[in-house]
Amino acid sequence: MTAAAIRSVVIVGGGSAGWMAAAALSRFLPPGTAIRLIESDAIGTVGVGEATIPQLRLFNQSLGIDEDAFVRATGGSFKLGIRFDGWSGPDSRYIHAFGTIGRGAGLLPFHHYWLAHRQAGGTTDLWDCSASARAAAADRFAPDPGRPDLPSGLAWAYHFDAGLYAAYLHHYAEARGVERIEGRIVGVERDGHTGHVAAVRLEGERRVAGDLFIDCSGFRGLLIEETLASGFDDWSAHLPCDRALAVPTGRTRPLHPFTCATARAAGWQWRIPLQHRTGNGLVYASSHLSDDAAAELLVGHLDGPPLADPRPLRFTTGRRRRPWIGNCVSLGLAAGFMEPLESTSIHLVQSGIARLLEFWPDRRLAPAGIAAFNRRSEAEWLAIRDALILHYHANARDEPFWCERRAAPIPDSLAERIDLFRESGRILRQGDELFAEVGWLQILIGQGIVPLDHAPLVAALPPAEREALVAIAARHAEAVAARLPDHAEFVARHCAAPPPTESRTA
């Protein structure tokens, strides 16, 4: 360790964000780096994020976490995508499935050949060519990567209890030397010369100093906002839903391997199946729906009796303008809030951690690395913001909230993306943004935006070969799904969780 190396890291706040950071840092920082996490049992966490996207598999794998053990410990299930019900009218339905759809040819991705197939009168649905979509529709799952020469096209994520995931990582991190400090923070000290955070003060006249501070203090943003005044980009003009209610019900059958997001009168309802219960919630705009009406709407659309009273949450969608300032980096809700429509909350913690490790500083805190971190964070958040706006903008519902969303101006970045796709089926992915072409494709097509044409280079493939390409893709997806077991049976055989009371005390 060099003389200028970071020797002490202080994580302010626990929950998923804090313990994900602690686990990753304990795995990848140089030996001898002190990592301390401060949290108070008296302060609760939001803890409603129970759905993820496939990138979390990479995070867990990087920590050496066994998949079956993780799913068992968190009462989890597997997830092949997000099904959107009612967004293009009450009876509409599509899935944003993980994994690939078909296989491209030459310079073009598969969907251009599928567009030509449909233009020529073909009837194969886009999702017929997705193994994940086919398996999700049949409630089937197994981790089937296929062969190197013939990959299955499957990709998967998880549903789990976020509190149990934090506890799992807590044990992981403490076993690797992370020190947990119980206590409530009552003050922050700043360096008189640099303005950096020097220490936090806890009840009982305790003081915790550090070289680098990671703010996981939730919406409050104790360090990044209250102390360092990062500023906040408020996106409520584009994404006006500002409240949520969350309530669990008992386990429902079948155990679907997908999250469900159902459009309602002034927002949308989530349904997340775990092993012993189902997570439910309603995200809504208080300008169009009262809290009492929202609770009535949610409870009236549950698949079983609620196990608790609906839990309220208020938020503003947006992000900190500077998620890294001086010697303070914000993660999780301290960095901003993105409504969970595409299950990106935990991913944004994960990507923030990965970005921090990529630009890991020494005590000189060189500004170029901090600036690069902030630029890339902004680009990622903006791209996800646009994907969420797309769901609302391209709706076909007739309630006042949805009519308002259709008519509302959208960012130029999203308008350009829609225009390009509508014109020629082209999807321009910016840098290393989260959603790949296949993700944008499914949202655009699923929300009713159909291209007027396909890329002209499709003509380089004779029509018969083009049709064979589409047919082979559909047969492959069907064969992959058919060989998978029932999702519930797979979970019971490989990663069944103990009863909830045991899982919380283990």
TORTI-441459 format. One line per 5 residues: number of its first residue (from 0); their letters; for each residue x, z, y of C-alpha. Coordinates in steps of 0.25 Angstrom, whole numbers, plus 5000, padded with zeros to 4 digits. Example, Ala and Ser with C-alpha at 12.3 -4.5 7.8 and 13.67 -1.06 7.14 Angstrom:
// residues 2
0 = as = 5049:5031:4982; 5055:5029:4996
//
This chain:
// residues 506
0 = mtaaa = 5000:5000:5000; 5006:4996:5013; 5007:5005:5026; 4996:4998:5032; 4986:4998:5020
5 = irsvv = 4972:5003:5021; 4974:5017:5014; 4960:5023:5016; 4946:5017:5016; 4934:5024:5019
10 = ivggg = 4920:5019:5015; 4909:5025:5023; 4896:5025:5015; 4893:5023:5000; 4882:5015:4994
15 = sagwm = 4884:5001:4988; 4893:4997:4999; 4902:5009:5000; 4904:5010:4985; 4906:4995:4983
20 = aaaal = 4917:4996:4994; 4923:5008:4987; 4923:5002:4974; 4929:4989:4978; 4940:4996:4987
25 = srflp = 4944:5005:4976; 4946:4993:4967; 4954:4984:4976; 4961:4992:4987; 4976:4996:4985
30 = pgtai = 4978:5009:4977; 4980:5021:4986; 4969:5016:4996; 4959:5028:4998; 4945:5024:4998
35 = rlies = 4934:5035:5002; 4919:5033:5003; 4910:5042:5012; 4896:5043:5009; 4885:5054:5010
40 = daigt = 4875:5057:4999; 4866:5060:5011; 4865:5046:5016; 4858:5036:5007; 4861:5021:5005
45 = vgvge = 4852:5009:5006; 4854:5006:4991; 4843:4995:4990; 4852:4984:4986; 4850:4982:4972
50 = atipq = 4852:4967:4970; 4866:4959:4971; 4872:4945:4970; 4882:4940:4960; 4894:4944:4969
55 = lrlfn = 4893:4958:4965; 4897:4955:4951; 4911:4951:4957; 4912:4964:4965; 4909:4972:4952
60 = qslgi = 4918:4963:4944; 4929:4966:4954; 4928:4981:4952; 4928:4979:4937; 4914:4984:4935
65 = dedaf = 4907:4980:4922; 4894:4973:4925; 4886:4980:4914; 4891:4994:4918; 4887:4991:4932
70 = vratg = 4873:4986:4929; 4871:4998:4920; 4876:5008:4930; 4867:5002:4942; 4854:5000:4934
75 = gsfkl = 4856:4985:4937; 4851:4972:4932; 4856:4957:4934; 4853:4947:4945; 4853:4932:4944
80 = girfd = 4847:4930:4958; 4836:4933:4968; 4822:4927:4966; 4815:4924:4979; 4800:4925:4978
85 = gwsgp = 4790:4920:4989; 4800:4916:4999; 4795:4901:5000; 4780:4906:4998; 4773:4916:4990
90 = dsryi = 4775:4909:4976; 4789:4904:4979; 4801:4908:4971; 4816:4905:4969; 4829:4912:4965
95 = hafgt = 4842:4913:4971; 4849:4913:4958; 4864:4917:4956; 4874:4908:4950; 4875:4893:4950
100 = igrga = 4864:4882:4950; 4868:4870:4942; 4882:4864:4943; 4886:4854:4954; 4893:4840:4952
105 = gllpf = 4904:4834:4960; 4904:4839:4974; 4889:4844:4974; 4883:4857:4970; 4872:4856:4960
110 = hhywl = 4860:4858:4969; 4862:4844:4975; 4860:4837:4962; 4848:4846:4960; 4842:4842:4973
115 = ahrqa = 4844:4827:4969; 4837:4830:4956; 4825:4836:4964; 4825:4825:4973; 4824:4815:4962
120 = ggttd = 4812:4822:4956; 4819:4832:4947; 4812:4845:4944; 4823:4855:4940; 4823:4867:4949
125 = lwdcs = 4835:4872:4956; 4835:4885:4948; 4833:4878:4935; 4848:4876:4936; 4852:4890:4939
130 = asara = 4855:4899:4927; 4853:4912:4935; 4839:4907:4940; 4835:4903:4926; 4839:4917:4920
135 = aaadr = 4833:4925:4931; 4820:4918:4929; 4820:4922:4914; 4825:4936:4917; 4838:4933:4909
140 = fapdp = 4852:4938:4912; 4866:4939:4906; 4879:4937:4912; 4882:4923:4907; 4893:4916:4914
145 = grpdl = 4893:4904:4905; 4905:4896:4901; 4917:4892:4910; 4913:4878:4908; 4898:4881:4909
150 = psgla = 4895:4893:4918; 4881:4899:4917; 4878:4898:4931; 4873:4913:4931; 4877:4923:4941
155 = wayhf = 4871:4937:4942; 4871:4949:4951; 4864:4963:4949; 4853:4972:4953; 4857:4986:4953
160 = dagly = 4854:5000:4959; 4863:5000:4972; 4865:5015:4972; 4870:5015:4957; 4879:5003:4961
165 = aaylh = 4885:5012:4972; 4887:5024:4962; 4893:5015:4952; 4904:5010:4962; 4905:5024:4967
170 = hyaea = 4910:5028:4953; 4919:5016:4953; 4925:5019:4966; 4928:5033:4964; 4934:5031:4951
175 = rgver = 4944:5022:4959; 4947:5032:4969; 4937:5031:4980; 4933:5044:4986; 4919:5047:4990
180 = iegri = 4917:5056:5002; 4903:5063:5003; 4899:5065:5017; 4891:5060:5030; 4899:5053:5041
185 = vgver = 4897:5060:5054; 4907:5053:5063; 4917:5041:5064; 4931:5042:5070; 4938:5030:5076
190 = dghtg = 4953:5027:5079; 4955:5029:5094; 4964:5017:5094; 4958:5006:5085; 4944:5011:5085
195 = hvaav = 4944:5010:5070; 4937:5020:5061; 4947:5032:5059; 4938:5041:5051; 4924:5046:5048
200 = rlege = 4919:5060:5049; 4910:5067:5039; 4902:5079:5039; 4910:5092:5036; 4921:5087:5046
205 = rrvag = 4927:5078:5036; 4935:5065:5041; 4938:5053:5033; 4948:5043:5038; 4952:5029:5033
210 = dlfid = 4959:5016:5036; 4947:5008:5033; 4932:5011:5033; 4921:5004:5026; 4907:5006:5032
215 = csgfr = 4897:5007:5021; 4888:5016:5029; 4875:5007:5028; 4867:5002:5040; 4873:5012:5049
220 = gllie = 4886:5006:5049; 4893:5019:5053; 4907:5013:5055; 4905:4999:5057; 4893:5000:5067
225 = etlas = 4891:5014:5072; 4906:5016:5074; 4912:5002:5076; 4900:4994:5082; 4901:4982:5073
230 = gfddw = 4888:4976:5079; 4877:4971:5070; 4871:4956:5069; 4856:4958:5068; 4850:4947:5059
235 = sahlp = 4836:4952:5060; 4831:4940:5068; 4834:4932:5055; 4832:4942:5045; 4821:4951:5050
240 = cdral = 4818:4960:5038; 4822:4974:5042; 4816:4983:5032; 4816:4985:5017; 4809:4994:5007
245 = avptg = 4815:4997:4993; 4808:5003:4981; 4811:5004:4966; 4801:5001:4955; 4803:5003:4940
250 = rtrpl = 4810:4992:4932; 4802:4979:4931; 4802:4969:4919; 4808:4959:4917; 4821:4963:4923
255 = hpftc = 4823:4951:4932; 4838:4947:4934; 4835:4943:4949; 4831:4950:4962; 4817:4946:4968
260 = atara = 4815:4944:4983; 4800:4942:4986; 4796:4937:5000; 4785:4946:5005; 4777:4946:5018
265 = agwqw = 4788:4950:5028; 4801:4951:5019; 4804:4951:5004; 4804:4960:4992; 4815:4963:4983
270 = riplq = 4815:4966:4968; 4827:4970:4961; 4826:4974:4946; 4836:4985:4940; 4836:4991:4927
275 = hrtgn = 4827:5003:4929; 4820:4999:4942; 4817:4988:4952; 4822:4988:4966; 4811:4983:4976
280 = glvya = 4811:4981:4991; 4805:4974:5003; 4813:4968:5014; 4804:4966:5026; 4803:4964:5041
285 = sshls = 4797:4976:5048; 4792:4966:5059; 4782:4960:5049; 4780:4971:5039; 4778:4986:5041
290 = ddaaa = 4785:4996:5033; 4772:5001:5026; 4767:4987:5023; 4781:4984:5018; 4780:4995:5008
295 = ellvg = 4766:4991:5004; 4771:4977:5002; 4783:4981:4993; 4776:4991:4985; 4765:4981:4982
300 = hldgp = 4774:4971:4977; 4782:4980:4967; 4782:4977:4952; 4781:4992:4949; 4778:5006:4955
305 = pladp = 4789:5010:4965; 4798:5021:4961; 4800:5026:4975; 4795:5024:4989; 4800:5011:4996
310 = rplrf = 4813:5014:5003; 4814:5008:5017; 4826:5002:5023; 4828:4996:5037; 4838:4986:5041
315 = ttgrr = 4843:4975:5050; 4849:4963:5044; 4863:4960:5050; 4877:4963:5049; 4888:4970:5056
320 = rrpwi = 4895:4960:5066; 4909:4966:5062; 4909:4972:5048; 4923:4976:5049; 4929:4982:5061
325 = gncvs = 4942:4989:5062; 4944:4997:5050; 4929:4997:5046; 4922:4988:5037; 4907:4988:5034
330 = lglaa = 4900:4985:5021; 4886:4985:5016; 4875:4989:5026; 4885:4994:5036; 4889:4979:5037
335 = gfmep = 4875:4974:5038; 4862:4971:5031; 4857:4959:5024; 4843:4960:5018; 4844:4959:5003
340 = lests = 4837:4946:5001; 4849:4940:4994; 4855:4953:4988; 4868:4952:4997; 4869:4966:5002
345 = ihlvq = 4878:4971:4991; 4886:4958:4991; 4889:4960:5006; 4895:4973:5002; 4903:4966:4991
350 = sgiar = 4908:4955:5000; 4911:4964:5011; 4920:4972:5002; 4927:4959:4997; 4929:4955:5011
355 = llefw = 4935:4968:5015; 4945:4967:5003; 4949:4953:5006; 4952:4958:5021; 4957:4971:5017
360 = pdrrl = 4965:4976:5029; 4976:4986:5031; 4976:4996:5042; 4980:4986:5052; 4966:4980:5051
365 = apagi = 4970:4966:5055; 4959:4960:5063; 4959:4946:5056; 4955:4951:5043; 4944:4960:5049
370 = aafnr = 4939:4947:5057; 4939:4939:5044; 4931:4949:5037; 4920:4950:5048; 4919:4935:5049
375 = rseae = 4917:4933:5034; 4907:4945:5033; 4899:4938:5044; 4899:4925:5037; 4894:4931:5024
380 = wlair = 4883:4939:5031; 4878:4927:5039; 4877:4918:5027; 4869:4929:5019; 4860:4931:5032
385 = dalil = 4857:4916:5032; 4853:4916:5017; 4844:4927:5020; 4838:4920:5032; 4836:4908:5023
390 = hyhan = 4826:4915:5014; 4818:4919:5026; 4819:4906:5034; 4815:4897:5023; 4802:4904:5018
395 = ardep = 4789:4898:5016; 4780:4911:5018; 4769:4912:5028; 4769:4927:5032; 4773:4929:5047
400 = fwcer = 4787:4935:5043; 4790:4923:5035; 4785:4913:5045; 4794:4920:5055; 4806:4919:5047
405 = raapi = 4804:4904:5045; 4803:4902:5060; 4814:4911:5064; 4827:4904:5068; 4839:4904:5058
410 = pdsla = 4854:4905:5060; 4860:4891:5062; 4869:4894:5050; 4857:4895:5041; 4850:4883:5047
415 = eridl = 4862:4874:5045; 4862:4878:5030; 4847:4875:5028; 4849:4862:5036; 4860:4857:5027
420 = fresg = 4853:4861:5014; 4840:4855:5018; 4847:4842:5022; 4856:4839:5010; 4856:4851:5001
425 = rilrq = 4870:4856:5005; 4873:4870:5006; 4885:4875:5015; 4891:4888:5010; 4899:4894:5021
430 = gdelf = 4912:4900:5016; 4911:4911:5006; 4897:4915:5010; 4889:4922:4999; 4879:4912:4995
435 = aevgw = 4884:4900:4988; 4877:4886:4988; 4869:4890:4976; 4863:4902:4983; 4859:4895:4996
440 = lqili = 4854:4884:4988; 4844:4893:4981; 4839:4900:4993; 4837:4886:5001; 4830:4879:4989
445 = gqgiv = 4822:4892:4986; 4817:4894:5000; 4812:4880:5000; 4823:4872:5008; 4825:4859:5000
450 = pldha = 4836:4849:5004; 4831:4835:5009; 4842:4829:5001; 4855:4832:4992; 4869:4829:4994
455 = plvaa = 4872:4814:4994; 4883:4816:4984; 4873:4819:4973; 4872:4804:4971; 4885:4803:4965
460 = lppae = 4879:4809:4953; 4870:4799:4945; 4855:4804:4945; 4856:4806:4930; 4868:4815:4931
465 = realv = 4862:4823:4942; 4849:4825:4934; 4858:4829:4922; 4866:4839:4931; 4853:4846:4935
470 = aiaar = 4847:4846:4921; 4860:4852:4915; 4860:4863:4926; 4845:4867:4922; 4848:4867:4907
475 = haeav = 4861:4875:4909; 4853:4886:4918; 4842:4886:4907; 4852:4888:4896; 4859:4899:4903
480 = aarlp = 4847:4907:4906; 4841:4905:4892; 4853:4912:4886; 4853:4924:4894; 4846:4937:4889
485 = dhaef = 4834:4944:4896; 4840:4951:4908; 4834:4965:4905; 4839:4964:4890; 4853:4960:4895
490 = varhc = 4853:4972:4905; 4848:4982:4894; 4858:4977:4884; 4871:4977:4893; 4869:4986:4905
495 = aappp = 4856:4995:4904; 4857:5006:4914; 4853:5021:4911; 4840:5026:4916; 4840:5027:4931
500 = tesrt = 4842:5043:4932; 4854:5041:4923; 4860:5030:4930; 4860:5038:4943; 4867:5050:4937
505 = a = 4877:5042:4929
//
